[in-house]
Amino acid sequence: MRALLDHHEERLAGLLALLTTPLTPWRLAEAMEWNRPWEQIPFGSRNIAVSEAEAHLRRLVKLGRAEAVPGSDPVVYQAI
């Protein structure tokens, strides 16, 4: 359990580093580290990856570490 929690915290820290530039969930997923290059991930699996990025974003927002940029369309998120 500790290893899983540590991995989750490492992932959140990595996402915060990426969010120094406002990104959409899709662009965030593209920039995240996966088990293979983004270009090699099938489109259907990319949608799952974006959902994972969005879940992490929701957690960061709930923790007060990221926010949606007001008025952005499509919505982009940034670290705070």
N, C-alpha and C positions, 0 to 999 in steps of 0.2 A: 504494500500500500504506500509506503514512504517513497519508493521509487516512482510510482505513478504520480503522486503529488508533486514530487520534485520535477518530473518531466513536464507536468502541466505548468508549473511556475516558470520553468525555462522557456517554454513555448510562449507564455504571456510576455515575458521579458523580451524575447525576440520580436514579437509583434509590436510592442511599444517602440522598439528601435526603428522598425519599419514605418511606424506612424508619425515619425517626425515630419514627414511629408503627408498631407492629407491623401487618403486613398479610398476608393470604393472597395466593397468586399471582394469583388472579382479581382481588382488589381492587387489587393492584399494577398489573396490566394496565389496569384501568379508569382509574387515575390517571396512567399514562404518556402521553407525547405521541405521537400517531400522525399520519398524514397527513390525518385527518379526525376529527371528534368521535366518541367511543366509541359514542354512541347511533346513529350512522350506519353503524357497522361491522356487517355481517351476522353472525348468530350463528356460522356455521361459521368465519368469519374471526376471530371473537373467540377461539375455541378455539385457533387458530394463534397469536394474540397472547399468550394465556396461556402457551402452550408457549415462546414467546420470552422472556417474563418469567421463567419457571422456569429457562431456560438461563442467563439473566443472574444469577439468584439463586444457582444452583450455582457460577458463577464467583466471585461475591462471597464465598460461603461458603469456597470453596477458597482464596481470597486472604486469608481471616481478617478480612474486612470486614463480614460479616453472619453471622447464625446463626438457626437455628430456635429459637423460644421453647419450652423444655421443657414438656411436658404440654399444649401447645395442641392443640385438636381442633375444627375443622380446623387444620392446622399454619399458624402465622403466622411471619413472619420479621422481624427487626429489624437495624438497623445496629449495629455494635459498634466 
